[in-house]
């Protein structure tokens, strides 16, 4: 599989997870996004 495609799916899944958490509990959606993007940055470095 193409690595770019996998990264694209990861981003979508990440935002979907954050959206679900925000919709169900609405604790801190911003924090969920930060954690997700931080994980992505660590993968790139």
Phi and psi in degrees as GROMACS dihedral restraints (atoms count N, CA, C in turn):
[ dihedral_restraints ]
;  ai    aj    ak    al  type     phi  dphi    fc
    3     4     5     6     1   -74.6    20    10
    4     5     6     7     1   134.4    20    10
    6     7     8     9     1   -64.3    20    10
    7     8     9    10     1   -37.9    20    10
    9    10    11    12     1   -61.5    20    10
   10    11    12    13     1   -39.6    20    10
   12    13    14    15     1   -63.0    20    10
   13    14    15    16     1   -42.4    20    10
   15    16    17    18     1   -63.6    20    10
   16    17    18    19     1   -43.4    20    10
   18    19    20    21     1   -62.6    20    10
   19    20    21    22     1   -39.9    20    10
   21    22    23    24     1   -61.6    20    10
   22    23    24    25     1   -44.5    20    10
   24    25    26    27     1   -63.7    20    10
   25    26    27    28     1   -40.1    20    10
   27    28    29    30     1   -60.9    20    10
   28    29    30    31     1   -42.8    20    10
   30    31    32    33     1   -63.7    20    10
   31    32    33    34     1   -44.8    20    10
   33    34    35    36     1   -61.7    20    10
   34    35    36    37     1   -45.8    20    10
   36    37    38    39     1   -62.5    20    10
   37    38    39    40     1   -37.9    20    10
   39    40    41    42     1   -62.6    20    10
   40    41    42    43     1   -49.8    20    10
   42    43    44    45     1   -65.9    20    10
   43    44    45    46     1   -36.1    20    10
   45    46    47    48     1   -63.4    20    10
   46    47    48    49     1   -41.8    20    10
   48    49    50    51     1   -63.1    20    10
   49    50    51    52     1   -45.2    20    10
   51    52    53    54     1   -62.2    20    10
   52    53    54    55     1   -38.9    20    10
   54    55    56    57     1   -66.3    20    10
   55    56    57    58     1   -41.3    20    10
   57    58    59    60     1   -64.5    20    10
   58    59    60    61     1   -44.9    20    10
   60    61    62    63     1   -62.9    20    10
   61    62    63    64     1   -41.0    20    10
   63    64    65    66     1   -66.6    20    10
   64    65    66    67     1   -36.8    20    10
   66    67    68    69     1   -74.0    20    10
   67    68    69    70     1   -36.4    20    10
   69    70    71    72     1   -82.1    20    10
   70    71    72    73     1   -45.7    20    10
   72    73    74    75     1  -116.1    20    10
   73    74    75    76     1   -36.1    20    10
   75    76    77    78     1    58.3    20    10
   76    77    78    79     1    52.8    20    10
   78    79    80    81     1   -82.2    20    10
   79    80    81    82     1   -67.2    20    10
   81    82    83    84     1  -152.3    20    10
   82    83    84    85     1    86.1    20    10
   84    85    86    87     1   -63.3    20    10
   85    86    87    88     1   -31.5    20    10
   87    88    89    90     1   -63.4    20    10
   88    89    90    91     1   -40.8    20    10
   90    91    92    93     1   -62.9    20    10
   91    92    93    94     1   -40.9    20    10
   93    94    95    96     1   -61.6    20    10
   94    95    96    97     1   -42.1    20    10
   96    97    98    99     1   -65.0    20    10
   97    98    99   100     1   -41.8    20    10
   99   100   101   102     1   -61.6    20    10
  100   101   102   103     1   -44.5    20    10
  102   103   104   105     1   -60.1    20    10
  103   104   105   106     1   -42.4    20    10
  105   106   107   108     1   -64.6    20    10
  106   107   108   109     1   -48.3    20    10
  108   109   110   111     1   -68.3    20    10
  109   110   111   112     1   -32.6    20    10
  111   112   113   114     1   -64.5    20    10
  112   113   114   115     1   -40.0    20    10
  114   115   116   117     1   -63.1    20    10
  115   116   117   118     1   -40.1    20    10
  117   118   119   120     1   -66.0    20    10
  118   119   120   121     1   -41.2    20    10
  120   121   122   123     1   -62.9    20    10
  121   122   123   124     1   -40.8    20    10
  123   124   125   126     1   -63.7    20    10
  124   125   126   127     1   -34.0    20    10
  126   127   128   129     1   -67.5    20    10
  127   128   129   130     1   -37.8    20    10
  129   130   131   132     1   -73.5    20    10
  130   131   132   133     1   -34.9    20    10
